[in-house]
Amino acid sequence: MTRQPAHSDQPVNGPSLVTRNLRLDRGRTSIRLEQVEWAALDTICRTEGIDRHAFATRVDRDPLRHEKTLTSRVRSAILAYFMSRAGMAMADAGNPAFRPGRAGSGQEESRS
């Protein structure tokens, strides 16, 4: 069996969790997501015309997000994005969504 490098975009027959580095305003960090979550994030980024770093920065800065870790905030934002696109309401109205079309608005909110 051939080993895939840790930075490979598409590990074959490898672990389902993949760690990648992100650059945020507060510096460089890494998060670990399932392969399907990275694919979903990349789809959002292509659709919204942003990169992973901008998506993560926006999610990290959102004052309405209360998940304890960046990884949790990113996962929740991915789910909220696709729920919003599908026209599904969030059960918790206080839980923000990374809404389609908001990425390029330039209205970044700063985190308290």
Secondary structure, DSSP 8 states (H G I E B T S, - for coil): -----TT-SS-SSS-SEEEEEEEETTEEEEEEEEHHHHHHHHHHHHHHT--HHHHHHHHHH-TT---SSHHHHHHHHHHHHHHHHTT---SSTTS----TT-GGG-------
